[in-house]
């Protein structure tokens, strides 16, 4: 492997910027290729994937950020390849890995494809992508059982394996993967799309090396990492020193439904150093709420990037600007083979806790909690073809309000950037019909700035299917900030309009849906920011007219009195002032 060497040819400032922009363009082109060649709706519609370039030591030198967690996953997966195949990596190789313990995949459906790039017979870099697979086996369609007790319940586990040698595939690997999937054509098609994006990255990076020379490019890779670290530390240096703590809770682990999962962070800031201590978090869980340390590190990086410079060039240098401590056998550092497949709710709790702690340090960038994340998964046999299908959807909700503006409605939040699949795609590819897709009035937490609204998505099921959900904040709402109120919790109901309707918990696996069954998902709203009685009454009136807030909530939560008129509701200024004064007086007593 290459070592950092100060004697290598150094690029000029102009050359460094050209190389930086070229690296960013390469990963962007890789990503576009992956999304356009993906077989599954998960890749081509929801875009649950990301691409990166890494140096010969497995440090990220460029990443196009769709999924921020992968800044921790890419190095861990590539390091696993280096450990397994050190001295036996050659041009034309390609490797697969999805093992969360041996590598750094968030969970087994997130499969990494990694290819080496050689220049002048020397290993210079890796091209990589991580993309979610619709089904890799296990007891339930989609491979993500909310009641999994160990990783063996979560589908096929691949340690680092060679997928190609001298650009030729090992057919045995594909046959094993296909034999373990309910949708083998889609899974293999997505893997081949990942491989194609990596080969494209190799060609583009080889052209850059040819243009500037390997020594100068390698020096630029190192310098870009150092610049990112210095940028992070320079801003951290300006923050006040101290110790700051916060905690958040996940509804449950999917197995012990009455037991919330505690995430606690202690942030120690001194000079240009910052340390995240999560040792006060809960023990590892029986159900799949656990996450591995690479994701904890990535969550910390995501929060710092958001507070320091959202436009910073993404490299592993960012990871050197802070330290993380987790406790073995805890929910953030579980021991093998603890289940991990429903990792995202826990990561959201980690991120929300970090923002709550650092909000005490950088108050002008503080914000309320968002909706977390969720996915719904249906599996069965299609009504037209009779072949197996897996319908996997990622659904957002309300973002938390910020110190200067309302939270966004109907969006993904924090580290989740995947898109909601269009209704037309869902109805044309799967045996379901979308009966409703709308924002939920009054679901955003009240505040000086209102939390974003959650989503209602209602489906008619056209054939027998097996249904699973992986969600959060159905019990514990998104918290408000600085006297803002919490957002509305989420919900999932089967046949909600009938007498025998049933509510499912936020994590559930393998519910049997019958032909004609209806299921309705309501996602959480974001928390509010600031005292609701200080919200501009005109903004409350606008929210009512837009359908975001009801007339009743305007009076109850915001102390704003509206009266009916021929053109809709209008503001009663005097009554509003009296009501708000009375509310403030009562609160002060």
ZIMO-V867000 format. One record per residue. N is the residue number from 0. RES is the residue in three letters. PSI is psi as a letter, one per 30 degrees, with the letter a starting at -180 (none if undefined). NEAR is the number of other C-alpha atoms within 12 Angstrom. D_CENTER is the distance of its C-alpha to the mean C-alpha in Angstrom with 2 decimals. Layout:
((N & RES & PSI & NEAR & D_CENTER) (N & RES & PSI & NEAR & D_CENTER))
//
This chain:
((0 & UNK & l & 23 & 31.73) (1 & UNK & k & 22 & 32.17) (2 & UNK & l & 19 & 32.73) (3 & UNK & k & 22 & 32.34) (4 & UNK & j & 16 & 35.79) (5 & UNK & f & 15 & 37.09) (6 & UNK & f & 12 & 39.92) (7 & UNK & l & 20 & 37.79) (8 & UNK & k & 22 & 38.51) (9 & UNK & k & 25 & 36.51) (10 & UNK & l & 27 & 35.38) (11 & UNK & l & 16 & 36.74) (12 & UNK & e & 14 & 34.57) (13 & UNK & e & 12 & 34.71) (14 & UNK & e & 24 & 33.94) (15 & UNK & e & 27 & 30.94) (16 & UNK & e & 20 & 29.51) (17 & UNK & e & 21 & 30.31) (18 & UNK & e & 37 & 28.63) (19 & UNK & e & 36 & 25.48) (20 & UNK & e & 24 & 25.38) (21 & UNK & e & 31 & 26.19) (22 & UNK & e & 41 & 23.36) (23 & UNK & e & 32 & 20.90) (24 & UNK & e & 26 & 22.69) (25 & UNK & e & 35 & 22.62) (26 & UNK & e & 41 & 18.87) (27 & UNK & e & 29 & 18.62) (28 & UNK & e & 30 & 21.36) (29 & UNK & e & 39 & 19.81) (30 & UNK & e & 42 & 16.66) (31 & UNK & e & 29 & 18.97) (32 & UNK & e & 30 & 21.00) (33 & UNK & e & 42 & 18.26) (34 & UNK & e & 37 & 17.17) (35 & UNK & f & 25 & 20.88) (36 & UNK & f & 27 & 21.96) (37 & UNK & k & 35 & 19.32) (38 & UNK & e & 30 & 21.16) (39 & UNK & l & 41 & 18.59) (40 & UNK & f & 41 & 17.10) (41 & UNK & e & 42 & 13.65) (42 & UNK & e & 41 & 14.29) (43 & UNK & f & 33 & 16.82) (44 & UNK & e & 27 & 15.67) (45 & UNK & f & 37 & 11.97) (46 & UNK & h & 37 & 11.42) (47 & UNK & i & 42 & 8.86) (48 & UNK & l & 52 & 10.23) (49 & UNK & l & 46 & 11.22) (50 & UNK & l & 55 & 14.59) (51 & UNK & l & 55 & 16.34) (52 & UNK & k & 55 & 19.87) (53 & UNK & l & 46 & 21.02) (54 & UNK & a & 45 & 24.50) (55 & UNK & f & 33 & 26.88) (56 & UNK & g & 32 & 25.76) (57 & UNK & g & 38 & 22.07) (58 & UNK & k & 43 & 20.99) (59 & UNK & k & 45 & 18.56) (60 & UNK & f & 49 & 20.87) (61 & UNK & k & 48 & 18.64) (62 & UNK & k & 47 & 15.10) (63 & UNK & j & 35 & 14.08) (64 & UNK & j & 37 & 10.72) (65 & UNK & e & 34 & 8.60) (66 & UNK & j & 39 & 5.68) (67 & UNK & f & 42 & 6.88) (68 & UNK & f & 48 & 6.63) (69 & UNK & f & 50 & 9.20) (70 & UNK & f & 49 & 11.70) (71 & UNK & f & 43 & 12.47) (72 & UNK & e & 51 & 12.32) (73 & UNK & e & 51 & 14.65) (74 & UNK & e & 44 & 17.47) (75 & UNK & e & 41 & 17.47) (76 & UNK & e & 49 & 17.76) (77 & UNK & e & 49 & 20.36) (78 & UNK & e & 33 & 22.25) (79 & UNK & e & 32 & 22.60) (80 & UNK & e & 41 & 24.17) (81 & UNK & e & 35 & 26.48) (82 & UNK & e & 21 & 27.55) (83 & UNK & e & 21 & 28.35) (84 & UNK & g & 20 & 30.06) (85 & UNK & k & 18 & 31.47) (86 & UNK & f & 12 & 34.64) (87 & UNK & h & 19 & 33.97) (88 & UNK & k & 33 & 31.57) (89 & UNK & l & 27 & 33.24) (90 & UNK & k & 26 & 32.79) (91 & UNK & f & 28 & 31.60) (92 & UNK & l & 33 & 29.55) (93 & UNK & k & 43 & 26.09) (94 & UNK & k & 46 & 24.11) (95 & UNK & k & 42 & 21.57) (96 & UNK & k & 46 & 19.56) (97 & UNK & g & 44 & 16.96) (98 & UNK & j & 38 & 18.33) (99 & UNK & f & 47 & 15.90) (100 & UNK & e & 34 & 19.05) (101 & UNK & e & 31 & 21.08) (102 & UNK & b & 39 & 18.27) (103 & UNK & g & 40 & 14.71) (104 & UNK & k & 47 & 12.71) (105 & UNK & e & 51 & 9.94) (106 & UNK & l & 50 & 12.20) (107 & UNK & e & 45 & 15.17) (108 & UNK & f & 45 & 14.00) (109 & UNK & j & 50 & 12.02) (110 & UNK & k & 49 & 15.31) (111 & UNK & k & 54 & 16.19) (112 & UNK & k & 48 & 19.27) (113 & UNK & k & 51 & 21.05) (114 & UNK & k & 51 & 24.38) (115 & UNK & l & 47 & 26.77) (116 & UNK & k & 36 & 28.62) (117 & UNK & k & 29 & 32.22) (118 & UNK & k & 27 & 34.48) (119 & UNK & h & 14 & 38.17) (120 & UNK & g & 14 & 37.59) (121 & UNK & k & 22 & 35.12) (122 & UNK & j & 33 & 31.48) (123 & UNK & e & 40 & 29.75) (124 & UNK & l & 44 & 26.07) (125 & UNK & k & 52 & 23.44) (126 & UNK & k & 53 & 21.48) (127 & UNK & l & 56 & 18.27) (128 & UNK & l & 60 & 15.42) (129 & UNK & k & 57 & 12.78) (130 & UNK & k & 52 & 12.32) (131 & UNK & k & 47 & 11.74) (132 & UNK & k & 50 & 15.24) (133 & UNK & e & 49 & 16.43) (134 & UNK & k & 44 & 18.82) (135 & UNK & h & 42 & 20.11) (136 & UNK & a & 33 & 22.52) (137 & UNK & l & 31 & 22.66) (138 & UNK & f & 29 & 24.27) (139 & UNK & k & 35 & 22.16) (140 & UNK & k & 41 & 21.12) (141 & UNK & f & 48 & 17.55) (142 & UNK & g & 50 & 17.99) (143 & UNK & i & 55 & 15.63) (144 & UNK & k & 49 & 18.26) (145 & UNK & f & 50 & 17.48) (146 & UNK & g & 39 & 20.83) (147 & UNK & k & 36 & 20.51) (148 & UNK & f & 29 & 22.66) (149 & UNK & l & 34 & 22.09) (150 & UNK & f & 41 & 20.21) (151 & UNK & f & 28 & 23.20) (152 & UNK & g & 31 & 22.12) (153 & UNK & g & 42 & 18.88) (154 & UNK & a & 38 & 20.54) (155 & UNK & k & 34 & 21.98) (156 & UNK & j & 35 & 21.27) (157 & UNK & j & 38 & 22.14) (158 & UNK & a & 32 & 23.13) (159 & UNK & k & 35 & 23.74) (160 & UNK & k & 38 & 26.07) (161 & UNK & k & 34 & 27.92) (162 & UNK & e & 36 & 27.11) (163 & UNK & l & 28 & 29.68) (164 & UNK & k & 20 & 32.73) (165 & UNK & h & 16 & 34.63) (166 & UNK & g & 20 & 32.35) (167 & UNK & k & 14 & 33.54) (168 & UNK & l & 22 & 31.30) (169 & UNK & j & 20 & 31.99) (170 & UNK & f & 15 & 32.49) (171 & UNK & e & 14 & 32.33) (172 & UNK & e & 25 & 28.62) (173 & UNK & e & 27 & 27.85) (174 & UNK & e & 17 & 30.27) (175 & UNK & e & 21 & 28.65) (176 & UNK & e & 35 & 25.18) (177 & UNK & e & 24 & 26.83) (178 & UNK & f & 21 & 28.81) (179 & UNK & g & 31 & 25.76) (180 & UNK & k & 33 & 23.90) (181 & UNK & f & 33 & 24.81) (182 & UNK & i & 32 & 23.89) (183 & UNK & e & 28 & 25.14) (184 & UNK & e & 28 & 25.81) (185 & UNK & e & 31 & 22.27) (186 & UNK & e & 39 & 20.81) (187 & UNK & e & 37 & 23.50) (188 & UNK & e & 29 & 23.22) (189 & UNK & e & 42 & 19.56) (190 & UNK & e & 47 & 20.51) (191 & UNK & e & 34 & 23.45) (192 & UNK & e & 36 & 21.42) (193 & UNK & e & 47 & 19.34) (194 & UNK & e & 42 & 22.73) (195 & UNK & e & 33 & 24.15) (196 & UNK & e & 41 & 21.52) (197 & UNK & e & 45 & 22.24) (198 & UNK & e & 38 & 25.97) (199 & UNK & e & 32 & 25.62) (200 & UNK & e & 42 & 23.97) (201 & UNK & e & 38 & 26.89) (202 & UNK & e & 27 & 29.43) (203 & UNK & e & 27 & 28.05) (204 & UNK & e & 42 & 27.71) (205 & UNK & e & 29 & 31.18) (206 & UNK & e & 22 & 32.61) (207 & UNK & e & 30 & 31.27) (208 & UNK & e & 29 & 32.82) (209 & UNK & e & 17 & 36.02) (210 & UNK & e & 17 & 36.20) (211 & UNK & f & 24 & 35.81) (212 & UNK & k & 24 & 36.62) (213 & UNK & e & 32 & 34.54) (214 & UNK & e & 28 & 35.79) (215 & UNK & e & 29 & 34.83) (216 & UNK & e & 37 & 31.35) (217 & UNK & e & 40 & 30.67) (218 & UNK & e & 33 & 31.94) (219 & UNK & e & 40 & 29.63) (220 & UNK & e & 48 & 26.58) (221 & UNK & e & 37 & 27.70) (222 & UNK & e & 33 & 28.58) (223 & UNK & e & 38 & 25.25) (224 & UNK & e & 33 & 23.60) (225 & UNK & e & 27 & 26.35) (226 & UNK & e & 27 & 25.98) (227 & UNK & e & 35 & 22.30) (228 & UNK & e & 32 & 23.29) (229 & UNK & e & 24 & 26.31) (230 & UNK & e & 30 & 24.45) (231 & UNK & e & 40 & 22.06) (232 & UNK & e & 29 & 25.06) (233 & UNK & e & 21 & 27.26) (234 & UNK & e & 25 & 25.11) (235 & UNK & e & 31 & 24.50) (236 & UNK & e & 21 & 28.29) (237 & UNK & f & 19 & 28.89) (238 & UNK & l & 27 & 27.07) (239 & UNK & k & 23 & 29.32) (240 & UNK & l & 21 & 29.75) (241 & UNK & a & 19 & 29.27) (242 & UNK & k & 21 & 27.37) (243 & UNK & k & 28 & 24.76) (244 & UNK & l & 30 & 23.19) (245 & UNK & l & 30 & 20.82) (246 & UNK & l & 33 & 19.29) (247 & UNK & l & 36 & 17.09) (248 & UNK & k & 37 & 17.31) (249 & UNK & k & 48 & 15.39) (250 & UNK & e & 36 & 17.64) (251 & UNK & a & 40 & 18.69) (252 & UNK & g & 45 & 17.99) (253 & UNK & f & 40 & 19.17) (254 & UNK & e & 28 & 22.57) (255 & UNK & i & 24 & 24.00) (256 & UNK & f & 25 & 23.24) (257 & UNK & g & 15 & 25.23) (258 & UNK & j & 21 & 23.69) (259 & UNK & l & 31 & 20.78) (260 & UNK & j & 40 & 18.81) (261 & UNK & k & 34 & 19.37) (262 & UNK & j & 42 & 17.13) (263 & UNK & k & 38 & 19.50) (264 & UNK & k & 39 & 19.34) (265 & UNK & j & 31 & 22.47) (266 & UNK & k & 37 & 22.20) (267 & UNK & j & 30 & 25.38) (268 & UNK & k & 30 & 26.08) (269 & UNK & j & 21 & 29.28) (270 & UNK & b & 20 & 30.24) (271 & UNK & g & 24 & 27.65) (272 & UNK & k & 28 & 26.01) (273 & UNK & k & 37 & 23.25) (274 & UNK & k & 34 & 22.50) (275 & UNK & j & 41 & 19.81) (276 & UNK & j & 34 & 21.49) (277 & UNK & g & 38 & 19.63) (278 & UNK & f & 29 & 22.74) (279 & UNK & g & 28 & 23.32) (280 & UNK & l & 38 & 20.40) (281 & UNK & l & 35 & 21.31) (282 & UNK & l & 30 & 22.68) (283 & UNK & k & 35 & 20.74) (284 & UNK & l & 40 & 20.47) (285 & UNK & e & 32 & 22.37) (286 & UNK & l & 42 & 19.59) (287 & UNK & h & 48 & 16.19) (288 & UNK & g & 57 & 14.43) (289 & UNK & l & 52 & 14.90) (290 & UNK & l & 52 & 12.71) (291 & UNK & l & 46 & 14.41) (292 & UNK & e & 40 & 15.40) (293 & UNK & e & 38 & 13.70) (294 & UNK & e & 44 & 10.28) (295 & UNK & e & 48 & 12.22) (296 & UNK & e & 42 & 13.65) (297 & UNK & e & 44 & 10.54) (298 & UNK & e & 45 & 9.38) (299 & UNK & e & 46 & 12.98) (300 & UNK & e & 45 & 13.04) (301 & UNK & e & 41 & 10.28) (302 & UNK & e & 40 & 12.34) (303 & UNK & e & 43 & 15.53) (304 & UNK & e & 37 & 14.77) (305 & UNK & e & 26 & 14.07) (306 & UNK & e & 27 & 17.38) (307 & UNK & e & 30 & 19.41) (308 & UNK & j & 23 & 18.85) (309 & UNK & f & 19 & 15.86) (310 & UNK & g & 17 & 18.01) (311 & UNK & k & 30 & 18.72) (312 & UNK & k & 37 & 19.05) (313 & UNK & j & 46 & 16.40) (314 & UNK & l & 45 & 18.30) (315 & UNK & f & 41 & 18.58) (316 & UNK & e & 33 & 21.09) (317 & UNK & e & 41 & 18.45) (318 & UNK & f & 41 & 17.94) (319 & UNK & f & 30 & 21.70) (320 & UNK & g & 35 & 21.78) (321 & UNK & l & 35 & 20.82) (322 & UNK & l & 27 & 21.23) (323 & UNK & k & 31 & 19.45) (324 & UNK & k & 27 & 21.37) (325 & UNK & l & 33 & 20.34) (326 & UNK & k & 26 & 22.90) (327 & UNK & k & 23 & 23.64) (328 & UNK & g & 24 & 23.43) (329 & UNK & l & 30 & 20.98) (330 & UNK & f & 47 & 17.69) (331 & UNK & g & 46 & 16.07) (332 & UNK & i & 35 & 18.56) (333 & UNK & l & 34 & 19.80) (334 & UNK & k & 26 & 22.76) (335 & UNK & k & 25 & 22.91) (336 & UNK & h & 29 & 22.78) (337 & UNK & k & 37 & 20.71) (338 & UNK & k & 43 & 18.14) (339 & UNK & g & 53 & 14.41) (340 & UNK & e & 50 & 13.06) (341 & UNK & i & 52 & 11.43) (342 & UNK & f & 51 & 9.42) (343 & UNK & e & 44 & 6.36) (344 & UNK & e & 48 & 9.08) (345 & UNK & e & 50 & 10.55) (346 & UNK & e & 47 & 7.91) (347 & UNK & e & 45 & 7.90) (348 & UNK & e & 51 & 11.62) (349 & UNK & e & 51 & 11.80) (350 & UNK & e & 49 & 10.39) (351 & UNK & e & 45 & 12.68) (352 & UNK & e & 44 & 15.46) (353 & UNK & e & 47 & 15.32) (354 & UNK & e & 46 & 15.57) (355 & UNK & e & 37 & 18.32) (356 & UNK & e & 36 & 20.17) (357 & UNK & f & 40 & 19.98) (358 & UNK & f & 32 & 20.91) (359 & UNK & f & 26 & 24.29) (360 & UNK & e & 30 & 24.47) (361 & UNK & i & 26 & 23.24) (362 & UNK & f & 22 & 24.15) (363 & UNK & f & 19 & 24.15) (364 & UNK & g & 28 & 20.37) (365 & UNK & l & 32 & 19.65) (366 & UNK & l & 50 & 17.84) (367 & UNK & l & 55 & 17.43) (368 & UNK & l & 54 & 14.54) (369 & UNK & a & 60 & 12.32) (370 & UNK & f & 60 & 11.84) (371 & UNK & a & 55 & 8.86) (372 & UNK & l & 49 & 7.41) (373 & UNK & l & 46 & 9.80) (374 & UNK & k & 46 & 11.29) (375 & UNK & k & 45 & 15.02) (376 & UNK & k & 39 & 16.97) (377 & UNK & k & 45 & 20.66) (378 & UNK & k & 41 & 22.95) (379 & UNK & b & 36 & 26.64) (380 & UNK & k & 26 & 29.18) (381 & UNK & k & 26 & 29.41) (382 & UNK & f & 20 & 32.40) (383 & UNK & e & 14 & 33.66) (384 & UNK & f & 12 & 33.14) (385 & UNK & f & 13 & 33.08) (386 & UNK & l & 18 & 30.51) (387 & UNK & k & 29 & 27.39) (388 & UNK & l & 37 & 24.23) (389 & UNK & j & 42 & 20.67) (390 & UNK & j & 42 & 19.01) (391 & UNK & k & 42 & 15.24) (392 & UNK & k & 40 & 13.56) (393 & UNK & k & 41 & 10.25) (394 & UNK & k & 43 & 11.57) (395 & UNK & a & 46 & 10.70) (396 & UNK & b & 54 & 13.21) (397 & UNK & k & 52 & 14.61) (398 & UNK & l & 50 & 13.46) (399 & UNK & k & 55 & 15.56) (400 & UNK & l & 47 & 18.76) (401 & UNK & l & 35 & 19.51) (402 & UNK & f & 30 & 22.84) (403 & UNK & f & 22 & 24.11) (404 & UNK & l & 26 & 22.64) (405 & UNK & l & 39 & 21.28) (406 & UNK & l & 41 & 17.65) (407 & UNK & k & 35 & 16.49) (408 & UNK & k & 38 & 16.97) (409 & UNK & h & 39 & 15.27) (410 & UNK & l & 35 & 12.00) (411 & UNK & l & 39 & 8.25) (412 & UNK & l & 45 & 7.67) (413 & UNK & b & 46 & 6.62) (414 & UNK & f & 41 & 3.73) (415 & UNK & j & 39 & 2.72) (416 & UNK & g & 28 & 5.92) (417 & UNK & l & 35 & 7.40) (418 & UNK & l & 30 & 10.87) (419 & UNK & k & 34 & 13.09) (420 & UNK & k & 32 & 15.80) (421 & UNK & k & 22 & 19.17) (422 & UNK & e & 23 & 21.83) (423 & UNK & e & 15 & 24.27) (424 & UNK & e & 23 & 22.23) (425 & UNK & e & 30 & 21.60) (426 & UNK & f & 21 & 25.27) (427 & UNK & f & 18 & 26.65) (428 & UNK & f & 26 & 24.88) (429 & UNK & l & 38 & 24.66) (430 & UNK & h & 35 & 27.29) (431 & UNK & l & 37 & 25.80) (432 & UNK & k & 28 & 26.67) (433 & UNK & j & 27 & 24.58) (434 & UNK & f & 20 & 26.98) (435 & UNK & k & 19 & 25.05) (436 & UNK & j & 25 & 22.07) (437 & UNK & l & 26 & 22.42) (438 & UNK & l & 31 & 21.36) (439 & UNK & j & 36 & 22.60) (440 & UNK & k & 35 & 25.33) (441 & UNK & g & 40 & 25.38) (442 & UNK & f & 46 & 21.84) (443 & UNK & k & 55 & 20.84) (444 & UNK & k & 54 & 22.09) (445 & UNK & k & 53 & 25.39) (446 & UNK & l & 46 & 25.98) (447 & UNK & e & 38 & 27.62) (448 & UNK & k & 42 & 24.42) (449 & UNK & k & 54 & 22.97) (450 & UNK & l & 55 & 19.49) (451 & UNK & l & 51 & 17.85) (452 & UNK & k & 47 & 18.86) (453 & UNK & l & 49 & 17.19) (454 & UNK & k & 42 & 17.81) (455 & UNK & k & 32 & 20.45) (456 & UNK & j & 35 & 20.25) (457 & UNK & k & 31 & 23.34) (458 & UNK & k & 34 & 24.35) (459 & UNK & k & 29 & 27.66) (460 & UNK & k & 34 & 27.63) (461 & UNK & f & 25 & 30.37) (462 & UNK & l & 27 & 30.83) (463 & UNK & k & 28 & 30.28) (464 & UNK & l & 35 & 26.72) (465 & UNK & k & 33 & 24.65) (466 & UNK & k & 41 & 21.78) (467 & UNK & l & 42 & 18.76) (468 & UNK & k & 46 & 16.02) (469 & UNK & j & 51 & 13.01) (470 & UNK & a & 51 & 12.45) (471 & UNK & l & 51 & 13.11) (472 & UNK & h & 46 & 15.34) (473 & UNK & f & 38 & 18.14) (474 & UNK & e & 31 & 20.39) (475 & UNK & j & 36 & 19.21) (476 & UNK & l & 38 & 18.46) (477 & UNK & k & 55 & 16.40) (478 & UNK & k & 45 & 18.91) (479 & UNK & l & 44 & 20.85) (480 & UNK & k & 41 & 21.99) (481 & UNK & h & 30 & 25.57) (482 & UNK & g & 26 & 27.23) (483 & UNK & l & 37 & 24.76) (484 & UNK & l & 36 & 24.44) (485 & UNK & l & 43 & 21.49) (486 & UNK & l & 47 & 19.82) (487 & UNK & k & 40 & 20.87) (488 & UNK & l & 37 & 19.34) (489 & UNK & l & 45 & 18.03) (490 & UNK & l & 38 & 20.24) (491 & UNK & k & 40 & 20.81) (492 & UNK & k & 32 & 24.46) (493 & UNK & k & 31 & 26.55) (494 & UNK & h & 25 & 29.57) (495 & UNK & f & 22 & 29.11) (496 & UNK & g & 15 & 32.37) (497 & UNK & l & 12 & 34.59) (498 & UNK & e & 8 & 36.55) (499 & UNK & h & 12 & 34.80) (500 & UNK & l & 16 & 31.20) (501 & UNK & k & 20 & 28.72) (502 & UNK & k & 23 & 25.65) (503 & UNK & l & 32 & 23.00) (504 & UNK & l & 32 & 20.95) (505 & UNK & f & 44 & 17.22) (506 & UNK & k & 46 & 16.92) (507 & UNK & k & 38 & 19.64) (508 & UNK & k & 40 & 20.67) (509 & UNK & h & 30 & 23.43) (510 & UNK & k & 32 & 25.02) (511 & UNK & j & 24 & 27.89) (512 & UNK & k & 30 & 27.93) (513 & UNK & l & 22 & 31.33) (514 & UNK & k & 23 & 32.45) (515 & UNK & f & 18 & 32.49) (516 & UNK & k & 32 & 30.03) (517 & UNK & k & 34 & 27.81) (518 & UNK & k & 41 & 24.44) (519 & UNK & k & 33 & 22.82) (520 & UNK & k & 46 & 19.30) (521 & UNK & k & 44 & 19.09) (522 & UNK & l & 54 & 15.81) (523 & UNK & l & 53 & 16.03) (524 & UNK & l & 57 & 17.13) (525 & UNK & l & 58 & 16.21) (526 & UNK & l & 54 & 18.68) (527 & UNK & l & 53 & 21.64) (528 & UNK & k & 45 & 22.86) (529 & UNK & l & 35 & 26.55) (530 & UNK & k & 31 & 29.58) (531 & UNK & f & 40 & 29.64) (532 & UNK & f & 38 & 33.41) (533 & UNK & g & 30 & 32.86) (534 & UNK & k & 32 & 30.95) (535 & UNK & k & 29 & 33.07) (536 & UNK & e & 32 & 34.98) (537 & UNK & e & 23 & 34.84) (538 & UNK & e & 28 & 31.04) (539 & UNK & e & 42 & 31.35) (540 & UNK & e & 34 & 33.94) (541 & UNK & e & 23 & 31.75) (542 & UNK & e & 33 & 28.91) (543 & UNK & e & 30 & 31.53) (544 & UNK & e & 22 & 32.88) (545 & UNK & f & 18 & 29.49) (546 & UNK & g & 23 & 28.89) (547 & UNK & e & 36 & 26.01) (548 & UNK & k & 34 & 28.29) (549 & UNK & l & 28 & 31.36) (550 & UNK & e & 30 & 34.81) (551 & UNK & e & 21 & 34.86) (552 & UNK & e & 27 & 31.63) (553 & UNK & e & 42 & 32.96) (554 & UNK & e & 30 & 35.91) (555 & UNK & e & 22 & 34.33) (556 & UNK & e & 34 & 31.28) (557 & UNK & f & 44 & 32.43) (558 & UNK & h & 37 & 36.19) (559 & UNK & k & 41 & 36.70) (560 & UNK & k & 32 & 39.64) (561 & UNK & k & 34 & 39.61) (562 & UNK & k & 22 & 42.61) (563 & UNK & k & 15 & 42.98) (564 & UNK & l & 10 & 44.74) (565 & UNK & f & 7 & 45.82) (566 & UNK & g & 8 & 42.82) (567 & UNK & a & 16 & 40.28) (568 & UNK & k & 26 & 39.44) (569 & UNK & l & 26 & 40.65) (570 & UNK & k & 28 & 40.44) (571 & UNK & j & 23 & 43.21) (572 & UNK & e & 19 & 43.15) (573 & UNK & e & 16 & 45.86) (574 & UNK & e & 19 & 44.56) (575 & UNK & e & 30 & 41.07) (576 & UNK & e & 23 & 42.57) (577 & UNK & e & 18 & 44.63) (578 & UNK & e & 24 & 41.81) (579 & UNK & e & 29 & 39.50) (580 & UNK & e & 19 & 42.40) (581 & UNK & e & 16 & 43.15) (582 & UNK & e & 23 & 39.55) (583 & UNK & e & 18 & 39.42) (584 & UNK & e & 12 & 42.81) (585 & UNK & e & 10 & 41.84) (586 & UNK & f & 11 & 38.69) (587 & UNK & f & 8 & 40.85) (588 & UNK & none & 7 & 43.34))
//
